[in-house]
């Protein structure tokens, strides 16, 4: 599918993506002493800054929510959870919860990426949002990002009262790109875990998900096998959740994908596999849009539509997921 003309025109004139090969930039003193991986992470920040600024300008009043940080134990370390909780009275109010995993190919990104967006979701939808700072590859290769993330899901289920959550009102896992991959893996792990039988995950919010390694899907036309970055075996279902032995009974899924995205067919295949297993699904397409378009140009019409769809998708998951359980 050709790239949307509006996006293409904006991209062609955007100085963030112009490279003067004859005059490469001088070394950045701020990068002195950084590893090559940390340099990559630092250089990626300006690309998503527009989305951060867009949602920061739309933050609800600080009196409408509060932020708490939790340090939870994982194998060999602790990780940070940022819990965004609606402010309401009485103090014993409880809320549904969204556990969110940021994108970045399992190697970049952090809980700051979507922070302002998640604060708007917390207040508008009156739900707690738990933003997970899972450890990144290559320093922490597979299965560390998965294990950290699932530990966060289980921590939420076991510590509802500490963050004013009632998972019976809605227990959604969600994320973007690599984070959407982690979210659907966690949804499947949760379904298969007897410890969560009484506190079921009720929904999956999957935005531009990566769900199958190209090595186990030869017809996949992607030029870059993104799942290599996770450093897991391609046919391991935790790397390629499309290959999970059974999708039956996992939580309903709201899936968002882009028409000009190398991951387009991942989303379509996952939606079909879930639907054919009897899972309730909804899927939304953004024709002509490339991967992560809404981070780069958050105020174009298609990005604003994505934002509306995200909110409506969460409302739908809260409704159908709780009904199902």
C-alpha positions as CSV (number, residue, x, y, z in Angstrom):
1,X,0.0,0.0,0.0
2,X,1.4,3.5,-0.9
3,X,2.2,5.9,1.9
4,X,-0.5,8.5,2.6
5,X,0.3,11.7,0.6
6,X,-0.2,14.0,3.6
7,X,2.3,12.0,5.7
8,X,4.7,11.8,2.8
9,X,4.7,15.5,2.2
10,X,5.3,16.2,5.9
11,X,8.1,13.7,6.1
12,X,9.8,15.0,3.0
13,X,10.2,18.5,4.5
14,X,10.9,17.5,8.1
15,X,14.4,18.5,9.2
16,X,14.4,15.6,11.7
17,X,14.7,13.2,8.8
18,X,17.1,15.1,6.5
19,X,20.6,13.8,6.3
20,X,23.5,15.8,4.8
21,X,25.9,13.0,3.9
22,X,28.5,15.6,2.8
23,X,28.4,17.4,6.2
24,X,27.8,14.8,8.9
25,X,27.1,16.3,12.4
26,X,29.9,16.8,14.8
27,X,30.2,14.3,17.7
28,X,27.9,15.2,20.5
29,X,29.8,15.8,23.8
30,X,26.8,14.5,25.7
31,X,27.4,11.1,24.2
32,X,30.9,10.8,25.5
33,X,31.2,7.6,27.6
34,X,27.9,6.2,26.4
35,X,27.6,2.7,25.0
36,X,26.6,2.4,21.3
37,X,23.2,1.2,22.4
38,X,22.7,4.1,24.7
39,X,23.7,6.5,21.9
40,X,20.9,4.9,19.8
41,X,18.4,5.4,22.6
42,X,19.4,9.0,23.0
43,X,19.2,9.8,19.3
44,X,15.8,8.4,19.1
45,X,14.3,10.8,21.6
46,X,13.7,13.7,19.2
47,X,11.6,11.6,16.9
48,X,8.9,11.0,19.5
49,X,9.2,14.4,21.2
50,X,6.3,15.8,19.1
51,X,3.9,13.2,20.6
52,X,5.1,13.9,24.1
53,X,4.6,17.6,23.6
54,X,1.2,17.1,22.0
55,X,-0.2,15.2,25.0
56,X,1.6,17.3,27.6
57,X,-0.3,20.3,26.3
58,X,-3.5,18.3,26.8
59,X,-2.9,17.0,30.3
60,X,-5.8,17.2,32.7
61,X,-5.5,19.2,35.9
62,X,-3.1,17.7,38.4
63,X,-5.9,17.6,40.9
64,X,-7.7,14.9,38.8
65,X,-5.1,12.2,39.2
66,X,-2.0,11.2,41.3
67,X,1.1,9.3,40.4
68,X,2.7,6.6,42.6
69,X,5.9,4.7,41.8
70,X,6.4,1.1,42.9
71,X,9.5,-0.9,42.8
72,X,8.7,-4.6,42.4
73,X,11.1,-7.6,42.6
74,X,12.0,-9.5,39.4
75,X,14.7,-12.1,38.8
76,X,18.0,-10.5,39.8
77,X,16.7,-7.0,40.1
78,X,13.8,-4.6,40.7
79,X,11.8,-2.7,38.1
80,X,9.7,0.4,38.3
81,X,6.0,0.8,37.8
82,X,4.5,4.2,37.4
83,X,0.9,4.0,38.6
84,X,-1.5,6.8,37.5
85,X,-4.6,6.8,39.6
86,X,-7.7,8.9,39.3
87,X,-8.3,11.3,42.2
88,X,-11.8,10.8,43.6
89,X,-13.7,10.5,46.8
90,X,-14.4,8.5,48.8
91,X,-10.9,7.1,49.3
92,X,-12.1,3.5,49.0
93,X,-13.0,4.0,45.3
94,X,-11.6,1.4,43.0
95,X,-11.0,1.4,39.3
96,X,-10.3,-0.8,36.3
97,X,-6.7,-1.0,35.3
98,X,-4.6,-0.8,32.1
99,X,-1.1,-2.3,32.4
100,X,0.9,-0.6,29.6
101,X,4.1,-1.7,27.9
102,X,6.0,0.9,25.8
103,X,7.3,0.2,22.3
104,X,10.9,0.5,20.9
105,X,11.8,-2.9,19.5
106,X,12.6,-4.3,22.9
107,X,15.8,-2.3,22.8
108,X,14.8,1.3,23.2
109,X,12.1,3.3,24.9
110,X,11.0,3.9,28.5
111,X,8.0,4.8,30.6
112,X,8.3,8.5,29.6
113,X,7.3,7.7,26.0
114,X,3.6,7.5,26.6
115,X,3.4,9.1,30.0
116,X,1.3,12.1,29.1
117,X,-1.1,10.1,26.9
118,X,-1.6,7.6,29.7
119,X,-2.4,10.4,32.1
120,X,-5.2,11.6,29.8
121,X,-6.6,8.1,29.5
122,X,-6.5,7.7,33.3
123,X,-8.7,10.8,33.9
124,X,-11.0,10.5,30.9
125,X,-11.8,6.8,31.3
126,X,-11.5,6.8,35.2
127,X,-9.0,3.9,35.2
128,X,-5.7,3.2,36.8
129,X,-2.8,2.9,34.4
130,X,0.3,1.0,35.4
131,X,3.2,1.9,33.1
132,X,5.9,-0.8,33.2
133,X,9.7,-0.1,33.0
134,X,10.7,-3.5,31.8
135,X,14.4,-4.2,31.2
136,X,15.7,-3.9,27.6
137,X,17.7,-6.1,25.3
138,X,20.5,-6.5,24.3
139,X,21.7,-5.9,27.8
140,X,18.8,-8.0,29.1
141,X,18.0,-10.5,26.3
142,X,15.0,-12.7,26.0
143,X,13.1,-13.8,28.1
144,X,13.9,-10.9,30.5
145,X,11.6,-8.3,28.9
146,X,8.7,-10.8,28.9
147,X,9.4,-12.1,32.4
148,X,9.6,-8.5,33.8
149,X,6.4,-7.6,32.2
150,X,4.5,-10.6,33.3
151,X,5.8,-10.1,36.8
152,X,4.2,-6.6,36.7
153,X,0.9,-8.1,35.5
154,X,0.9,-10.6,38.4
155,X,1.9,-7.8,40.9
156,X,-1.1,-5.8,39.9
157,X,-3.4,-8.8,40.4
158,X,-1.9,-9.5,43.8
159,X,-1.8,-5.8,45.0
160,X,-5.1,-4.4,43.8
161,X,-5.9,-2.4,46.9
162,X,-2.5,-0.7,47.1
163,X,-3.3,1.2,43.8
164,X,-7.1,1.4,44.2
165,X,-7.8,-1.2,41.5
166,X,-10.5,-3.8,41.2
167,X,-9.5,-6.2,38.4
168,X,-13.1,-7.4,38.4
169,X,-14.0,-4.0,36.8
170,X,-11.5,-4.5,34.0
171,X,-7.9,-5.8,33.8
172,X,-6.5,-4.8,30.4
173,X,-3.0,-5.3,29.1
174,X,-1.9,-3.0,26.3
175,X,1.1,-1.6,24.4
176,X,2.6,-0.3,21.3
177,X,4.6,-2.3,18.7
178,X,7.1,-4.4,20.8
179,X,4.9,-3.4,23.8
180,X,1.9,-4.8,22.0
181,X,3.8,-8.0,21.5
182,X,4.5,-8.1,25.2
183,X,0.9,-7.4,26.0
184,X,-0.5,-10.3,24.0
185,X,2.2,-12.6,25.4
186,X,1.2,-11.6,28.9
187,X,-2.5,-12.1,28.0
188,X,-1.8,-15.7,26.9
189,X,0.5,-16.4,29.9
190,X,-2.2,-15.1,32.2
191,X,-4.8,-17.3,30.7
192,X,-2.6,-20.3,31.2
193,X,-1.5,-19.4,34.8
194,X,-3.7,-21.1,37.5
195,X,-2.6,-18.3,39.9
196,X,-4.7,-15.9,37.8
197,X,-7.7,-18.1,37.4
198,X,-9.8,-15.9,39.7
199,X,-8.3,-12.6,38.5
200,X,-8.4,-12.9,34.8
201,X,-7.0,-10.4,32.3
202,X,-10.1,-9.1,30.5
203,X,-8.8,-7.3,27.5
204,X,-5.9,-6.7,25.1
205,X,-5.1,-3.3,23.5
206,X,-2.7,-4.1,20.7
207,X,-1.4,-1.1,18.8
208,X,0.7,-2.0,15.7
209,X,1.8,-5.4,17.2
210,X,4.7,-7.6,16.2
211,X,3.5,-11.2,16.7
212,X,5.5,-13.5,14.5
213,X,9.1,-13.8,13.6
214,X,9.7,-13.8,9.8
215,X,11.8,-17.0,10.0
216,X,8.7,-18.9,10.8
217,X,6.5,-17.1,8.3
218,X,8.5,-17.3,5.0
219,X,5.9,-15.4,3.1
220,X,6.3,-12.3,5.3
221,X,7.8,-9.6,3.1
222,X,9.5,-7.6,5.9
223,X,13.0,-6.5,5.1
224,X,14.0,-6.3,8.8
225,X,13.3,-9.3,11.1
226,X,12.5,-7.1,14.1
227,X,12.0,-10.0,16.5
228,X,15.8,-10.7,16.1
229,X,16.2,-7.8,18.5
230,X,14.5,-9.7,21.3
231,X,17.1,-12.5,20.9
232,X,14.7,-15.4,21.4
233,X,14.1,-18.5,19.3
234,X,11.8,-17.6,16.4
235,X,9.4,-20.5,17.0
236,X,9.1,-19.8,20.8
237,X,5.5,-18.6,21.3
238,X,6.8,-15.9,23.6
239,X,8.7,-14.5,20.6
240,X,6.0,-15.4,18.0
241,X,2.7,-15.3,20.0
242,X,0.8,-16.0,16.8
243,X,2.1,-19.6,17.3
244,X,0.6,-20.0,20.7
245,X,-0.7,-23.6,20.9
246,X,-4.2,-22.3,21.6
247,X,-5.7,-18.9,21.6
248,X,-9.1,-20.1,22.9
249,X,-10.2,-18.3,26.0
250,X,-7.8,-15.5,26.0
251,X,-9.1,-12.0,26.6
252,X,-10.9,-10.0,23.9
253,X,-8.6,-7.9,21.7
254,X,-8.8,-4.4,20.1
255,X,-6.1,-4.3,17.4
256,X,-4.8,-1.2,15.6
257,X,-2.6,-1.4,12.5
258,X,-1.2,0.7,9.7
259,X,-1.6,0.1,6.0
260,X,2.0,1.0,5.1
261,X,3.6,-0.7,8.1
262,X,5.9,-3.7,7.8
263,X,3.9,-5.1,10.7
264,X,0.6,-4.7,9.0
265,X,0.1,-8.4,8.3
266,X,1.1,-9.4,11.9
267,X,-1.9,-7.5,13.1
268,X,-4.2,-9.0,10.5
269,X,-3.0,-12.5,11.2
270,X,-3.3,-12.2,14.9
271,X,-6.8,-10.8,14.7
272,X,-7.8,-13.7,12.4
273,X,-6.2,-16.3,14.7
274,X,-8.0,-14.9,17.8
275,X,-11.3,-14.6,16.0
276,X,-11.2,-18.1,14.6
277,X,-10.4,-19.4,18.2
278,X,-13.6,-17.7,19.4
279,X,-12.1,-14.6,20.9
280,X,-13.9,-11.4,20.5
281,X,-12.0,-8.9,18.4
282,X,-12.1,-5.6,16.8
283,X,-9.5,-4.3,14.3
284,X,-8.9,-0.8,12.9
285,X,-6.8,0.1,9.9
286,X,-5.0,3.4,9.1
287,X,-4.6,3.3,5.3
288,X,-1.3,4.5,3.9
289,X,0.2,5.1,7.3
290,X,3.7,3.8,8.3
291,X,4.8,2.4,11.6
292,X,4.6,4.9,14.5
293,X,3.1,7.7,12.4
294,X,1.3,9.2,15.4
295,X,4.5,9.7,17.3
296,X,6.0,11.7,14.5
297,X,3.0,13.8,13.5
298,X,0.4,13.6,16.4
299,X,-1.8,16.4,15.1
300,X,-2.5,15.2,11.6
301,X,-6.1,13.9,11.0
302,X,-5.2,10.2,11.0
303,X,-3.3,10.6,14.2
304,X,-6.3,12.3,15.8
305,X,-8.5,9.4,14.6
306,X,-6.1,6.9,16.1
307,X,-6.3,8.8,19.4
308,X,-10.2,8.6,19.3
309,X,-10.1,4.9,18.3
310,X,-7.7,4.1,21.2
311,X,-10.1,5.6,23.7
312,X,-13.2,3.9,22.1
313,X,-11.3,0.6,22.0
314,X,-10.5,0.8,25.7
315,X,-14.2,1.5,26.4
316,X,-15.2,-1.5,24.3
317,X,-12.7,-3.7,26.1
318,X,-14.0,-2.6,29.5
319,X,-17.5,-3.5,28.4
320,X,-17.0,-6.8,26.6
321,X,-14.2,-8.1,28.8
322,X,-16.1,-7.7,32.1
323,X,-19.2,-9.3,30.5
324,X,-17.2,-12.2,29.3
325,X,-15.7,-12.8,32.8
